[in-house]
Amino acid sequence: MRDAGRTLPRNDPRQYDDLAGEWWRPDGVFAMLHWLAEARAALVPPAARPDALLVDLGCGAGLLAPHLAGKGYRHVGVDLTRSALRQAAAHGVTVVNGDATAVPLVDGCADVVAAGELLEHVPDWRLAVAEACRLLRPGGLLVLDTLNDTALSRLLAVRIAERLPTVPRGIHDPRLFVDARALVAEARRHGVDLRLRGIRPGVGGLLAWLVRRARGAEGGTGGPAPRIVPTWSTAVLYQGLGVRRG
Ligand SMILES: C[S@@+](CC[C@H](N)C(=O)[O-])C[C@H]1O[C@@H](n2cnc3c(N)ncnc32)[C@H](O)[C@@H]1O
């Protein structure tokens, strides 16, 4: 694997091609995305009707898929990166190669829209929020998680996390981080009242995972994966949950 973050500009989508072999490795550089996917899926209720559709914006390699199993949704994933979409398709996701800011799906088609770790990668995140809200049917649910536009977030999620094996170097451009209050206002403008809560990896689980990984054990087999837990502050990583008004 080339060290994509050293040779490409920050947030360059080609990094995901260079890191394609990492998506499904439990101890790989995308490990934290697995933990976040589990926490995101926990916010998604079982489908309330047959043929319910969940649109996963910026689905990557489909890490959400195993956590939706049995909930009764058709899982459609939209992403710019073809190498990731091939893996998502292999995990049962119906894939659409496209931009989350201009999704080729009709208004109101989705019972749930998920946008996990996407908005902080989109040059104009407001356009992606507008699309997410447009896709939702009245009563549909928006579930997202992203990084806040704060000094603490830049310190923890970029300067520190990129020195750990949980975040690829150069994957984030902190200039794109998403101000939590602006996100709530934007979603409201498009008919979704978002409630936010801060989240973080559980400290004990994270330390144990880092130690196991440093010793060379596979995170997936050497012990439980760290859990994502709620925290009092939205200053770094946060989830948003909201229902589309009728
Ligand atoms: C950090 S990954 C998150 C992937 C997935 N949501 C997960 O949590 O495992 C960000 C993903 O967003 C995709 N992406 C970035 N900008 C995008 C855009 N404008 N439209 C669609 N996908 C985009 C990337 O290709 C990448 O797969």
The ligand as an SDF file (V2000), in Angstrom:
LIG
                    3D

 27 29  0  0  0  0  0  0  0  0999 V2000
  -14.5990    8.3520    5.4600 C   0  0  0  0  0  0  0  0  0  0  0  0
  -15.3620    7.4630    4.1570 S   0  0  0  0  0  0  0  0  0  0  0  0
  -16.8480    6.9100    4.9320 C   0  0  0  0  0  0  0  0  0  0  0  0
  -17.4330    5.7280    4.2310 C   0  0  0  0  0  0  0  0  0  0  0  0
  -18.6710    5.0980    4.8980 C   0  0  0  0  0  0  0  0  0  0  0  0
  -19.7530    6.0500    5.0600 N   0  0  0  0  0  0  0  0  0  0  0  0
  -18.3020    4.4960    6.2100 C   0  0  0  0  0  0  0  0  0  0  0  0
  -18.6130    5.1020    7.2440 O   0  0  0  0  0  0  0  0  0  0  0  0
  -17.6760    3.4280    6.2060 O   0  0  0  0  0  0  0  0  0  0  0  0
  -15.9450    8.7730    3.1040 C   0  0  0  0  0  0  0  0  0  0  0  0
  -16.5560    8.2380    1.8220 C   0  0  0  0  0  0  0  0  0  0  0  0
  -17.2230    9.3230    1.1770 O   0  0  0  0  0  0  0  0  0  0  0  0
  -16.9730    9.2430   -0.2040 C   0  0  0  0  0  0  0  0  0  0  0  0
  -17.1770   10.5860   -0.7400 N   0  0  0  0  0  0  0  0  0  0  0  0
  -16.4540   11.7020   -0.5230 C   0  0  0  0  0  0  0  0  0  0  0  0
  -17.0120   12.7630   -1.1320 N   0  0  0  0  0  0  0  0  0  0  0  0
  -18.1250   12.3000   -1.7580 C   0  0  0  0  0  0  0  0  0  0  0  0
  -19.1420   12.8940   -2.5420 C   0  0  0  0  0  0  0  0  0  0  0  0
  -19.1250   14.2080   -2.8300 N   0  0  0  0  0  0  0  0  0  0  0  0
  -20.1300   12.1120   -3.0120 N   0  0  0  0  0  0  0  0  0  0  0  0
  -20.1690   10.7850   -2.7310 C   0  0  0  0  0  0  0  0  0  0  0  0
  -19.2280   10.1640   -1.9910 N   0  0  0  0  0  0  0  0  0  0  0  0
  -18.2300   10.9030   -1.5120 C   0  0  0  0  0  0  0  0  0  0  0  0
  -15.5790    8.6890   -0.3340 C   0  0  0  0  0  0  0  0  0  0  0  0
  -15.3670    8.1090   -1.5930 O   0  0  0  0  0  0  0  0  0  0  0  0
  -15.5670    7.6710    0.8020 C   0  0  0  0  0  0  0  0  0  0  0  0
  -15.9900    6.4230    0.3570 O   0  0  0  0  0  0  0  0  0  0  0  0
  1  2  1  0
  2  3  1  0
  2 10  1  0
  3  4  1  0
  4  5  1  0
  5  6  1  0
  5  7  1  0
  7  8  2  0
  7  9  1  0
 10 11  1  0
 11 12  1  0
 11 26  1  0
 12 13  1  0
 13 14  1  0
 13 24  1  0
 14 15  1  0
 14 23  1  0
 15 16  2  0
 16 17  1  0
 17 18  1  0
 17 23  2  0
 18 19  1  0
 18 20  2  0
 20 21  1  0
 21 22  2  0
 22 23  1  0
 24 25  1  0
 24 26  1  0
 26 27  1  0
M  CHG  2   2   1   9  -1
M  END
$$$$
